[in-house]
Amino acid sequence: MAISKELLEILVCPACKSDLEMRADQSGLKCVSCRRVYPIRDGIPVMLIDEARIED
């Protein structure tokens, strides 16, 4: 199940409040500023800083 475009437009990174973009493999949402990737589990984005990982 994909994340709707409307939801993606209103979600921001909990750490730095920047925009998020869907990863190419749709496994998570990546912050355009701090590069944290928030996982998507069962079609629901897990927007917890402790669950995110920083990606290059």
LINQUI-V810336 format. One record per residue. SS is DSSP state (@ for helix, = for strand, . for the rest). Layout:
ss=SS
ss=SS
This chain:
ss=.
ss=.
ss=.
ss=.
ss=@
ss=@
ss=@
ss=@
ss=@
ss=@
ss=.
ss==
ss=.
ss=.
ss=.
ss=.
ss=.
ss=.
ss==
ss==
ss==
ss==
ss=.
ss=.
ss=.
ss=.
ss=.
ss==
ss==
ss==
ss==
ss=.
ss=.
ss=.
ss=.
ss==
ss==
ss==
ss==
ss==
ss==
ss=.
ss=.
ss==
ss==
ss=.
ss=.
ss=.
ss=@
ss=@
ss=@
ss=.
ss==
ss==
ss=.
ss=.
